[in-house]
Amino acid sequence: MKDSIFHTPDLLTPAYVYDQVSIVNVLDKLVSLKEKTACLPLYSIKSANMVGLLEVIKPYVSGFSCSSLFEAQLAAEVLGEGQTIHITTPGYRPDEWDNIIQLCDFVTLNSTNQWQSMAKKIGAYASCGIRINPELSFVNDERYDPCRPDSKLGMTSEQLAVANSKQELNWESIEGVHIHNNCESTHYGELKQSVEKVMSGLSEFNPKLKWINLGGGYLLNDKTDLTPIEDTVKWLQDEFNVDVYIEPGKAITNGAGYLVSTVIDLIESKNKIIAVLDTTINHLPEVFEYQYQPNVMATSDKGKYEYRLVGCSCLSGDLFGDYYFDKQIEIGSRVVFGNIGAYMQVKANMFNGINLPATYILGREESLELIKQNDYESFRSRV
Ligand SMILES: Cc1ncc(COP(=O)(O)O)c(C=O)c1O
């Protein structure tokens, strides 16, 4: 892809741009995995959910996985015949329950209470699963570790044993198991280890499973060794005769996403030249949340011109960091952030009333298709 595409004057900024070629490249890897193992790939729409983007992903997956009624409604709007909707959340609400089970094909419950209040109704509409917490932590930051101590995500072996002894779970009607316990990992051996632990723990209950969902939390690049996941899927199919779903999010969208912004002011301070952008950290909220410095195109350690890139909100900490550019930048220059396709657009907010970025799909022929534009109404409808 040529950088010049981000400098076309017709491109409104700030803008999220999703590169279709990059998305399809990852999806092709998932399709190969499916051809090799007969696993069923889903897309976890929480990572990025613009409808035009979902349309790009849809032909390559068996369905979408969701975390709420609204996501399920969106999935139902976009998906076609034969594609399935999967849901799991610690937060099912009684007033949404009827709609959820009518929309979703696979509903995974997260706790004994959820089971007792909701399970009876599911059978008539959807296949019912239970989320198991493998109690194996691979994530250093507890905020992103589904297996942190006293986690709310999935039932632990102890909770399962208690529920079983009190006959609070009916294993006859549990058709599936859901596992998700990683974040940005490239080591599928961790998945294998988790699955083996969970399946060995479940054997005492003698479940009659039809499916297992292995969650997301793993990246997929050219160097990723897929042997452990291939082996795991085959083992699950051979040993337990189950359908195996996987539901990546970030692996599909992150590398494909760019945020294009324009420099709207340059301020010379004592030590720095500060470039004020027409975007804000609120358009890349995970940068602030994780406190990391995002990638910026046309910068390197060897660049001659140093600028502090800042967002245009009133927050003094609304800054992206200090960068060395190869060329001088001016008011009107474009600044492009890379690797921001996951968990940014979905978490972006309108703090200070600053408009949200437009969204484009960068097509195969380097064409830019505007799929979403926001205006005062977007702001007004939230207040
Ligand atoms: C249950 C579940 N499935 C799938 C995903 C997608 O994970 P990722 O985007 O890291 O692949 C998540 C992310 O939080 C999740 O909680």
The ligand as an SDF file (V2000), in Angstrom:
LIG
                    3D

 16 16  0  0  0  0  0  0  0  0999 V2000
  -15.3110  -13.9960   25.1490 C   0  0  0  0  0  0  0  0  0  0  0  0
  -14.4010  -13.3090   24.1910 C   0  0  0  0  0  0  0  0  0  0  0  0
  -14.2420  -13.8260   22.9630 N   0  0  0  0  0  0  0  0  0  0  0  0
  -13.4210  -13.2330   22.0460 C   0  0  0  0  0  0  0  0  0  0  0  0
  -12.7290  -12.0740   22.3420 C   0  0  0  0  0  0  0  0  0  0  0  0
  -11.8540  -11.4490   21.3020 C   0  0  0  0  0  0  0  0  0  0  0  0
  -10.5590  -11.3660   21.7510 O   0  0  0  0  0  0  0  0  0  0  0  0
   -9.3990  -10.7840   20.8210 P   0  0  0  0  0  0  0  0  0  0  0  0
   -9.8940   -9.5430   20.2000 O   0  0  0  0  0  0  0  0  0  0  0  0
   -8.2680  -10.5610   21.7420 O   0  0  0  0  0  0  0  0  0  0  0  0
   -9.1150  -11.8510   19.7980 O   0  0  0  0  0  0  0  0  0  0  0  0
  -12.8610  -11.5120   23.6280 C   0  0  0  0  0  0  0  0  0  0  0  0
  -12.1380  -10.2800   24.0030 C   0  0  0  0  0  0  0  0  0  0  0  0
  -12.2390   -9.7090   25.0380 O   0  0  0  0  0  0  0  0  0  0  0  0
  -13.7300  -12.1360   24.5770 C   0  0  0  0  0  0  0  0  0  0  0  0
  -13.9170  -11.6260   25.7970 O   0  0  0  0  0  0  0  0  0  0  0  0
  1  2  1  0
  2  3  1  0
  2 15  2  0
  3  4  2  0
  4  5  1  0
  5  6  1  0
  5 12  2  0
  6  7  1  0
  7  8  1  0
  8  9  2  0
  8 10  1  0
  8 11  1  0
 12 13  1  0
 12 15  1  0
 13 14  2  0
 15 16  1  0
M  END
$$$$
